[in-house]
Amino acid sequence: MSFINTNLSVNPFKPQGKTSPKEAELGLFYTNDMHGDVYRLSKFKTAHDKFLKENANTPNLTLAAGDCLFGSDKQRNSLMVKLFNKLGLDALALGNHEFAGGTKALADSLDKAEFKSVSANIDLDQENPLQQRVKDKKLVKSAVFMKGGHKFAVIGASPFDSYINTIDKGVKPKALKDTIKAINEETKELEKQGVNKIILLSHLGYGEEGDLAVARETEGVDIIVGGHTHTTIDGVNKTVPSDKKDVHKLNLLLSKRNEPVMITQAGGMNQYAGYLNVVFDEKGVIKTDKLVNKLVDLNIFEESQEANALMTQELGEKVKLTDVKGSYSAKSSYFERNEENPLQNLYADAMLDYGKKYGAEISLYHAATLRGGANGQITNYDVKYTMLPFNNNLAVVDITEKDLVEVLKCTSGSILTSKNDAQLLRSSGMEYSVRNDKEYFLNGGKDPISDIKINGRPVDAKNPDENKTIRVIFNSYLFSMPRTKDIMEKYQNNAIIAGKEQDTFMNYLKNQKEVDLTKKEERIKLSAKYDGTAELDAARDEVIQKLNA
């Protein structure tokens, strides 16, 4: 169910209209965390066409706050760059997924860009391939745009809490304190040039370790268009809702200069386009009574034939793989990651079916591997560009019972004890139970896994055998995933690399006349059900507070 009202007027991007010649009105069309998703890409193009038409006589900018390209996927990155060129994108922040394929792949992708990529908080070695994009001024700390007789600046910020510097040692993102310092230094340089209307295009994430901290500690930043946390921020909100369940987030607060700062973010995976309309006074300060901020559901728009033709040109034809009985669509990312669902189980079955030729007894992968839903049919586009966007390797190893239990503990046990990307592991051939109720941890519980069965055979979760092994086919990300790395990396040298995620799933689906998403299964038995992320977060906050007391 959508959090945002899709029953919008026919003019969702209509400007307010400034009231004084000394004021400057700006219309922002923004997106973030598209992850190279193509599911609504042609609708995105139609929405942007509508935005440009409505704002033809109003200064406007089109901004993307990172994670819009996708690692080393040359086809998808070429598509996104060409589409952004057609849109007339003004600036792209560099998120972690821009860097996921290494800086050589990123530099190559940006070579054809007609827009600016912005990041003020990364240091590059002199030999880094991105230095060429710095030389040709396609990668800059900030960019200034003259619109309607006014100067507007966009500064970029890349994430410091991700894997950027582990993939490529030649790029070093600054930590939060130094990021704030870098933003303030760039702001001062812009103000020396007479620019006093400044936007931060941020992939730092919403929260006290990201955009909220930056808003409070910077001087001169007026607007933060954010990404990274896939946060949906609709409207203008000066306070946090008391029930913590409201989709609206605190997004209007004061800077170090005691001037208003507006924060917004458009969720993720191309579900919404963001529209922010602001009016600046003659000093370049946003007028808090002249703010319009809304997320526009892209499903209300028709597809763009121009964008569809570009997708076919870059990605090839869309082909049906199988029919689907029933349907599945996650209500939110919480239900996709934290509740069992038939699509996740279907992919786990496909992994195990493929792994059996290597002698695998079970399959295993982390929940964020598979995304999206299915209705009517599944196509190659669904698998490659929505369901399995990362296309990791599949590996086969013989893991001890003891290490398997430890992997389950460190992932499932983190659901209520850590805020850092906690998620369940999905499996075929295995069932297990998880204590995820707050009472268990508040009463001192530390061992949340029980009732493990592998193909019907019980495994003693309290005293697992460190000599008995189980052959597992799994997503190779578990070798490097922070929660499982220390356990799994010792198996890496002896692993059989068995194939890629996308090919495995597509071949499995081709051999199925129909897949059934109506099946009710309980492979993971949870002791508590939460009504979405807000309720889980409240329980987690209570547990973490007690554990840290």
C-alpha positions as CSV (number, residue, x, y, z in Angstrom):
1,M,0.0,0.0,0.0
2,S,1.4,3.4,-1.0
3,F,2.1,5.9,1.8
4,I,1.7,8.8,-0.5
5,N,-1.7,10.0,-1.8
6,T,-1.7,9.2,-5.5
7,N,-5.0,11.0,-6.1
8,L,-3.2,14.1,-7.3
9,S,-4.4,17.0,-9.5
10,V,-3.5,16.9,-13.2
11,N,-0.8,19.5,-12.4
12,P,1.3,18.0,-9.6
13,F,4.3,20.2,-10.6
14,K,2.5,23.5,-10.7
15,P,4.6,26.5,-9.4
16,Q,3.3,28.8,-6.7
17,G,4.2,32.1,-8.4
18,K,6.5,34.5,-6.6
19,T,4.9,37.7,-5.2
20,S,7.8,40.1,-5.3
21,P,10.4,40.9,-8.0
22,K,13.1,40.6,-5.4
23,E,12.2,37.0,-4.6
24,A,13.4,34.0,-6.5
25,E,11.2,31.0,-7.0
26,L,12.8,27.6,-7.8
27,G,11.1,24.3,-8.8
28,L,13.1,21.1,-8.1
29,F,12.4,17.8,-9.7
30,Y,14.3,15.2,-7.8
31,T,15.0,11.5,-7.5
32,N,17.3,9.2,-5.5
33,D,18.2,5.5,-5.2
34,M,16.8,4.4,-8.6
35,H,19.3,1.6,-8.5
36,G,19.2,1.4,-12.3
37,D,15.6,0.2,-12.0
38,V,13.7,0.2,-15.3
39,Y,10.3,-0.8,-14.0
40,R,8.9,2.8,-14.1
41,L,11.6,4.5,-16.1
42,S,9.4,5.5,-19.0
43,K,6.8,6.9,-16.5
44,F,9.6,8.8,-14.9
45,K,10.4,10.4,-18.3
46,T,6.7,11.3,-18.8
47,A,6.6,12.9,-15.3
48,H,9.6,14.9,-16.0
49,D,8.2,16.1,-19.3
50,K,5.1,17.3,-17.4
51,F,7.4,19.1,-14.8
52,L,9.3,21.0,-17.6
53,K,6.0,22.0,-19.2
54,E,4.6,23.3,-16.0
55,N,7.8,25.1,-15.0
56,A,8.7,26.5,-18.4
57,N,8.6,30.1,-17.0
58,T,10.0,29.2,-13.5
59,P,13.6,28.7,-12.6
60,N,14.0,24.9,-12.3
61,L,16.6,22.2,-11.6
62,T,16.5,18.4,-12.1
63,L,18.6,16.6,-9.5
64,A,19.4,13.0,-8.7
65,A,20.8,12.2,-5.2
66,G,22.8,9.1,-5.9
67,D,22.5,5.4,-6.4
68,C,21.0,5.9,-9.8
69,L,23.7,4.2,-11.8
70,F,24.5,0.6,-11.0
71,G,28.0,-0.6,-10.4
72,S,29.7,-2.2,-13.4
73,D,26.6,-2.9,-15.4
74,K,27.6,-1.1,-18.6
75,Q,24.3,-1.6,-20.3
76,R,22.2,-0.2,-17.5
77,N,24.6,2.7,-16.8
78,S,24.6,3.6,-20.5
79,L,20.8,3.6,-20.4
80,M,20.7,5.8,-17.3
81,V,23.3,8.3,-18.6
82,K,21.5,8.6,-22.0
83,L,18.1,9.0,-20.3
84,F,19.5,11.7,-17.9
85,N,21.0,13.5,-20.9
86,K,17.6,13.5,-22.6
87,L,16.0,14.8,-19.4
88,G,18.5,17.6,-19.1
89,L,19.6,16.5,-15.7
90,D,21.5,19.2,-13.9
91,A,23.4,17.3,-11.3
92,L,24.0,13.8,-9.9
93,A,25.4,13.0,-6.5
94,L,27.7,10.0,-6.3
95,G,26.3,7.4,-4.1
96,N,27.8,4.0,-3.1
97,H,26.2,2.2,-6.0
98,E,27.9,4.6,-8.4
99,F,31.2,3.3,-7.0
100,A,30.1,-0.4,-6.7
101,G,31.8,-1.4,-9.9
102,G,35.0,0.5,-9.2
103,T,36.1,3.9,-10.3
104,K,37.2,2.9,-13.8
105,A,33.7,1.7,-14.6
106,L,32.2,4.9,-13.1
107,A,34.7,7.2,-15.0
108,D,33.7,5.4,-18.2
109,S,30.0,5.8,-17.6
110,L,30.3,9.5,-16.8
111,D,32.4,10.1,-19.9
112,K,29.2,10.5,-22.0
113,A,27.4,12.5,-19.3
114,E,26.1,15.9,-20.2
115,F,25.4,16.7,-16.6
116,K,27.5,17.4,-13.6
117,S,28.4,14.8,-11.0
118,V,29.0,16.4,-7.6
119,S,30.9,15.3,-4.5
120,A,32.7,17.6,-2.1
121,N,33.7,15.0,0.4
122,I,35.8,12.5,-1.4
123,D,39.6,12.5,-1.9
124,L,41.0,10.8,-5.0
125,D,44.5,9.5,-5.6
126,Q,46.3,11.1,-8.5
127,E,46.2,7.9,-10.5
128,N,42.5,7.3,-9.9
129,P,40.5,7.1,-13.2
130,L,38.0,9.6,-11.9
131,Q,40.7,12.3,-12.1
132,Q,40.0,12.4,-15.8
133,R,36.3,13.4,-15.0
134,V,37.7,16.1,-12.7
135,K,39.9,17.4,-15.5
136,D,37.0,17.6,-18.0
137,K,34.9,19.2,-15.2
138,K,32.2,16.5,-15.3
139,L,33.1,15.6,-11.6
140,V,33.1,18.7,-9.4
141,K,32.6,19.6,-5.7
142,S,29.8,22.0,-6.7
143,A,28.2,23.5,-9.7
144,V,26.5,26.9,-10.3
145,F,23.5,27.3,-12.5
146,M,22.0,30.5,-13.8
147,K,18.2,30.2,-13.9
148,G,15.8,33.0,-14.5
149,G,18.5,35.6,-13.7
150,H,19.4,34.0,-10.4
151,K,22.4,31.9,-9.4
152,F,21.8,28.6,-7.7
153,A,24.5,26.2,-6.6
154,V,24.5,22.5,-6.0
155,I,27.1,20.9,-3.7
156,G,27.5,17.1,-3.6
157,A,28.1,14.7,-0.7
158,S,28.9,10.9,-1.0
159,P,28.3,8.3,1.8
160,F,31.0,7.6,4.3
161,D,29.3,4.6,5.9
162,S,29.5,2.3,2.9
163,Y,31.9,0.2,1.0
164,I,33.3,2.9,-1.4
165,N,36.9,2.8,-0.1
166,T,37.0,-1.0,0.2
167,I,36.2,-1.5,-3.5
168,D,38.7,1.0,-4.6
169,K,41.5,2.2,-2.4
170,G,42.0,5.2,-4.6
171,V,39.0,7.0,-3.3
172,K,38.5,8.0,0.3
173,P,35.2,9.5,1.5
174,K,35.4,11.9,4.5
175,A,33.8,11.0,7.8
176,L,30.8,13.0,9.0
177,K,32.8,15.7,10.9
178,D,35.1,16.3,7.9
179,T,32.2,16.1,5.5
180,I,30.5,19.0,7.3
181,K,33.7,20.9,7.2
182,A,34.1,20.3,3.5
183,I,30.5,21.5,2.8
184,N,31.0,24.6,4.9
185,E,34.3,25.4,3.0
186,E,32.6,24.9,-0.4
187,T,29.7,27.1,0.7
188,K,32.0,29.9,1.7
189,E,33.7,29.7,-1.7
190,L,30.3,29.9,-3.4
191,E,29.2,32.9,-1.3
192,K,32.4,34.7,-2.4
193,Q,31.1,34.3,-5.9
194,G,27.8,35.9,-5.0
195,V,25.9,32.7,-4.8
196,N,23.5,32.6,-1.8
197,K,20.9,30.0,-2.8
198,I,22.6,26.7,-2.2
199,I,21.4,23.1,-2.4
200,L,23.2,20.1,-1.0
201,L,22.7,17.0,-3.1
202,S,23.4,14.4,-0.5
203,H,23.8,10.6,-0.4
204,L,24.6,10.7,3.4
205,G,21.2,9.3,4.4
206,Y,18.4,10.8,6.5
207,G,19.1,10.8,10.3
208,E,21.3,12.2,13.0
209,E,24.4,10.7,11.5
210,G,23.5,12.2,8.1
211,D,21.3,15.0,6.7
212,L,19.9,16.1,10.1
213,A,23.3,16.6,11.5
214,V,24.5,18.4,8.3
215,A,21.5,20.7,8.3
216,R,22.2,21.8,11.9
217,E,26.0,22.2,11.5
218,T,26.4,23.8,8.2
219,E,26.2,27.5,7.2
220,G,24.6,28.7,4.0
221,V,23.0,25.4,2.9
222,D,19.3,26.1,2.2
223,I,18.0,22.8,0.9
224,I,19.2,19.2,1.2
225,V,17.9,16.7,-1.4
226,G,18.9,13.4,0.0
227,G,19.3,9.7,-0.6
228,H,20.8,6.5,0.7
229,T,18.2,5.6,3.3
230,H,15.3,5.3,0.9
231,T,13.3,7.6,3.1
232,T,9.9,8.9,2.0
233,I,9.6,12.6,3.0
234,D,6.4,14.3,2.0
235,G,5.2,17.7,3.0
236,V,6.9,20.2,5.3
237,N,7.3,19.1,8.9
238,K,8.8,21.1,11.8
239,T,8.3,18.4,14.4
240,V,8.5,14.6,14.6
241,P,5.1,12.9,14.8
242,S,4.4,11.7,18.3
243,D,3.2,8.2,17.2
244,K,6.3,7.7,15.0
245,K,4.2,5.9,12.4
246,D,3.5,8.9,10.2
247,V,5.4,8.8,6.9
248,H,6.3,12.4,7.2
249,K,9.7,13.1,8.7
250,L,11.2,16.2,10.4
251,N,12.5,18.1,7.4
252,L,12.4,21.8,8.3
253,L,15.0,22.9,10.8
254,L,17.6,25.6,11.6
255,S,21.2,25.8,10.5
256,K,24.1,27.0,12.5
257,R,23.3,30.5,11.2
258,N,19.8,30.1,12.5
259,E,18.4,30.0,9.0
260,P,15.8,27.5,7.8
261,V,17.0,24.4,6.0
262,M,14.6,22.1,4.0
263,I,15.4,18.4,3.7
264,T,13.6,16.0,1.4
265,Q,14.0,12.5,-0.1
266,A,11.9,10.5,-2.5
267,G,12.1,6.9,-1.2
268,G,13.7,4.6,-3.7
269,M,13.5,2.2,-6.6
270,N,11.8,4.8,-8.8
271,Q,8.4,4.6,-7.1
272,Y,8.1,8.4,-6.7
273,A,9.3,11.6,-8.3
274,G,9.9,14.4,-5.9
275,Y,8.7,18.0,-6.4
276,L,9.9,20.8,-4.2
277,N,8.9,24.4,-4.9
278,V,10.6,27.1,-2.8
279,V,10.7,30.9,-2.7
280,F,13.9,32.7,-1.6
281,D,13.8,36.2,-0.2
282,E,16.2,38.9,-1.4
283,K,19.0,37.6,0.9
284,G,18.7,34.1,-0.4
285,V,16.9,32.7,2.6
286,I,14.0,30.3,2.0
287,K,10.6,31.6,3.0
288,T,9.1,29.0,5.3
289,D,5.5,30.0,4.4
290,K,6.3,29.4,0.7
291,L,7.2,25.8,0.6
292,V,5.6,23.0,-1.3
293,N,7.0,19.5,-1.1
294,K,5.4,16.4,-2.4
295,L,6.1,12.9,-3.7
296,V,4.3,12.1,-6.9
297,D,3.5,8.4,-7.5
298,L,4.9,7.6,-11.0
299,N,2.1,5.0,-11.6
300,I,-0.3,7.9,-12.4
301,F,1.7,8.7,-15.6
302,E,1.6,7.0,-19.0
303,E,4.7,5.4,-20.4
304,S,7.0,7.4,-22.6
305,Q,7.5,5.8,-26.0
306,E,10.8,7.6,-26.4
307,A,12.1,6.1,-23.1
308,N,10.8,2.7,-24.0
309,A,12.6,2.8,-27.4
310,L,15.8,3.8,-25.6
311,M,15.4,0.9,-23.1
312,T,15.0,-1.6,-26.0
313,Q,18.0,-0.1,-27.8
314,E,20.2,-0.4,-24.7
315,L,18.9,-3.5,-23.0
316,G,17.4,-5.6,-25.7
317,E,13.8,-6.9,-26.0
318,K,11.7,-7.8,-23.0
319,V,10.9,-11.5,-22.9
320,K,8.4,-13.5,-20.8
321,L,10.0,-16.2,-18.7
322,T,7.0,-17.8,-17.0
323,D,3.4,-17.2,-16.0
324,V,2.5,-16.4,-12.4
325,K,-0.3,-17.9,-10.4
326,G,-1.4,-15.3,-7.8
327,S,0.7,-12.3,-7.1
328,Y,3.1,-10.8,-4.6
329,S,4.0,-7.2,-3.8
330,A,5.6,-6.1,-0.6
331,K,3.7,-3.4,1.3
332,S,7.1,-1.8,2.2
333,S,10.8,-2.6,2.3
334,Y,10.2,-3.8,5.9
335,F,7.9,-6.6,4.7
336,E,10.3,-7.4,1.9
337,R,13.3,-7.8,4.2
338,N,11.8,-8.9,7.5
339,E,8.8,-11.1,6.7
340,E,8.8,-14.3,4.8
341,N,7.3,-14.0,1.3
342,P,6.6,-16.4,-1.6
343,L,9.0,-14.6,-4.1
344,Q,11.9,-14.9,-1.7
345,N,11.2,-18.6,-1.2
346,L,10.8,-19.1,-5.0
347,Y,14.3,-17.7,-5.6
348,A,15.7,-19.8,-2.7
349,D,14.2,-22.9,-4.4
350,A,15.8,-21.9,-7.7
351,M,19.2,-21.6,-6.1
352,L,18.9,-25.0,-4.5
353,D,17.6,-26.6,-7.7
354,Y,20.7,-25.3,-9.4
355,G,23.0,-26.2,-6.6
356,K,22.0,-29.8,-6.4
357,K,24.3,-30.7,-9.3
358,Y,27.1,-29.6,-7.0
359,G,25.7,-31.6,-4.1
360,A,24.2,-28.7,-2.2
361,E,21.8,-29.6,0.6
362,I,20.5,-26.0,1.3
363,S,20.5,-22.6,-0.3
364,L,21.1,-19.4,1.6
365,Y,21.1,-15.7,0.8
366,H,20.5,-12.3,2.6
367,A,17.0,-10.8,2.2
368,A,18.2,-7.6,0.3
369,T,19.4,-9.7,-2.6
370,L,15.9,-10.1,-4.1
371,R,13.5,-7.2,-4.5
372,G,10.2,-6.3,-6.1
373,G,7.1,-8.4,-6.8
374,A,5.4,-10.3,-9.5
375,N,1.9,-10.4,-11.1
376,G,0.8,-12.2,-14.2
377,Q,4.2,-13.0,-15.5
378,I,7.9,-12.7,-14.9
379,T,10.2,-11.3,-17.6
380,N,13.9,-11.1,-18.1
381,Y,13.6,-7.3,-17.3
382,D,12.0,-8.2,-14.0
383,V,14.8,-10.5,-13.0
384,K,17.7,-8.4,-14.3
385,Y,16.6,-4.9,-13.4
386,T,14.3,-5.3,-10.4
387,M,14.4,-8.6,-8.7
388,L,18.2,-9.4,-8.7
389,P,19.9,-6.1,-9.5
390,F,23.2,-7.0,-7.9
391,N,23.8,-10.2,-9.9
392,N,26.3,-11.6,-7.4
393,N,28.1,-14.9,-7.8
394,L,26.7,-18.1,-6.4
395,A,29.2,-20.1,-4.4
396,V,29.2,-23.6,-3.0
397,V,31.1,-24.5,0.2
398,D,31.1,-27.2,2.9
399,I,30.3,-25.3,6.1
400,T,30.3,-26.7,9.6
401,E,27.1,-27.0,11.5
402,K,28.7,-24.7,14.1
403,D,29.5,-22.0,11.6
404,L,26.1,-22.2,10.0
405,V,24.4,-21.6,13.3
406,E,26.8,-18.7,14.0
407,V,25.9,-17.1,10.6
408,L,22.2,-17.4,11.5
409,K,22.8,-15.9,14.9
410,C,24.7,-12.9,13.8
411,T,22.2,-12.0,11.2
412,S,18.9,-12.8,12.8
413,G,20.1,-11.7,16.3
414,S,20.9,-8.3,15.0
415,I,17.3,-7.5,14.0
416,L,16.6,-5.9,17.4
417,T,20.1,-5.3,18.7
418,S,21.6,-3.3,15.8
419,K,20.5,-0.5,13.4
420,N,23.1,-1.5,10.8
421,D,21.3,-3.3,8.0
422,A,19.9,-6.2,10.0
423,Q,18.1,-8.7,7.9
424,L,17.0,-12.4,7.8
425,L,18.7,-15.0,5.7
426,R,16.4,-16.9,3.3
427,S,16.8,-20.6,2.6
428,S,15.5,-23.6,0.8
429,G,16.0,-27.0,2.4
430,M,16.2,-25.5,5.8
431,E,13.8,-24.2,8.4
432,Y,14.6,-22.3,11.6
433,S,13.0,-20.3,14.4
434,V,14.0,-16.8,15.5
435,R,13.3,-14.9,18.7
436,N,12.7,-11.4,17.4
437,D,10.4,-10.1,20.2
438,K,11.8,-7.3,22.4
439,E,10.9,-9.1,25.6
440,Y,13.4,-11.8,24.9
441,F,16.3,-9.4,24.6
442,L,15.1,-7.1,27.4
443,N,15.2,-10.1,29.7
444,G,18.8,-10.8,28.7
445,G,18.3,-13.2,25.8
446,K,21.4,-13.6,23.5
447,D,20.8,-16.8,21.6
448,P,17.8,-16.2,19.3
449,I,18.1,-19.2,17.0
450,S,16.4,-22.6,17.6
451,D,14.6,-25.5,15.9
452,I,16.9,-25.8,12.9
453,K,16.0,-28.5,10.5
454,I,17.9,-29.3,7.4
455,N,15.8,-31.4,5.0
456,G,13.9,-32.6,8.0
457,R,17.0,-33.5,10.0
458,P,17.3,-31.6,13.3
459,V,20.4,-29.6,14.1
460,D,21.2,-28.8,17.7
461,A,21.3,-25.0,17.7
462,K,22.6,-24.9,21.2
463,N,25.5,-27.4,20.7
464,P,26.1,-27.6,16.9
465,D,28.7,-30.1,15.6
466,E,31.9,-28.4,14.6
467,N,33.1,-31.5,12.7
468,K,29.9,-32.2,10.7
469,T,29.6,-30.2,7.4
470,I,26.7,-29.1,5.3
471,R,27.1,-28.3,1.6
472,V,25.5,-24.9,0.9
473,I,25.0,-22.8,-2.2
474,F,24.8,-19.2,-1.3
475,N,25.1,-15.6,-2.4
476,S,28.9,-14.8,-2.4
477,Y,28.2,-11.5,-0.7
478,L,28.1,-13.4,2.6
479,F,31.9,-13.6,2.2
480,S,32.2,-9.8,2.6
481,M,28.9,-8.8,4.3
482,P,30.0,-7.1,7.6
483,R,27.9,-9.4,9.8
484,T,29.1,-12.7,8.2
485,K,32.6,-11.9,6.9
486,D,34.5,-13.1,10.0
487,I,32.8,-16.5,9.9
488,M,32.6,-17.0,6.1
489,E,35.9,-15.6,4.7
490,K,37.9,-18.8,5.8
491,Y,35.8,-20.8,3.3
492,Q,36.4,-18.4,0.3
493,N,39.6,-20.0,-1.1
494,N,37.9,-23.5,-1.4
495,A,34.6,-22.3,-2.7
496,I,33.2,-23.4,-6.0
497,I,32.0,-20.4,-8.0
498,A,28.9,-21.9,-9.5
499,G,27.3,-19.2,-11.6
500,K,25.5,-15.8,-11.4
501,E,22.2,-15.0,-9.7
502,Q,20.4,-13.7,-12.7
503,D,21.2,-16.5,-15.1
504,T,20.3,-19.1,-12.4
505,F,16.9,-17.6,-11.7
506,M,16.0,-17.0,-15.4
507,N,16.9,-20.5,-16.4
508,Y,14.9,-21.9,-13.6
509,L,11.8,-19.8,-14.5
510,K,12.1,-20.8,-18.2
511,N,11.7,-24.4,-17.2
512,Q,8.5,-23.6,-15.2
513,K,5.2,-23.4,-17.0
514,E,3.8,-21.4,-14.1
515,V,5.1,-20.4,-10.7
516,D,2.7,-20.3,-7.7
517,L,2.9,-17.3,-5.5
518,T,-0.2,-18.3,-3.5
519,K,1.7,-20.9,-1.4
520,K,1.7,-20.3,2.3
521,E,5.0,-21.5,3.9
522,E,6.8,-20.9,7.1
523,R,10.4,-21.7,6.7
524,I,11.4,-19.0,9.2
525,K,9.3,-19.0,12.4
526,L,9.4,-15.5,14.0
527,S,8.3,-14.9,17.6
528,A,6.9,-11.4,16.8
529,K,5.2,-9.6,13.9
530,Y,5.7,-5.9,13.5
531,D,3.4,-3.6,11.6
532,G,6.1,-2.0,9.5
533,T,9.5,-0.3,10.0
534,A,8.3,2.3,12.5
535,E,7.0,-0.3,15.0
536,L,10.2,-2.4,14.6
537,D,12.4,0.7,15.1
538,A,10.5,1.6,18.3
539,A,11.1,-1.9,19.7
540,R,14.8,-1.8,18.5
541,D,15.4,1.6,20.2
542,E,14.0,0.2,23.5
543,V,16.3,-2.9,23.3
544,I,19.4,-1.0,22.3
545,Q,18.8,1.6,25.0
546,K,18.7,-1.1,27.6
547,L,21.7,-3.0,26.2
548,N,23.8,0.2,26.3
549,A,22.6,1.3,29.8
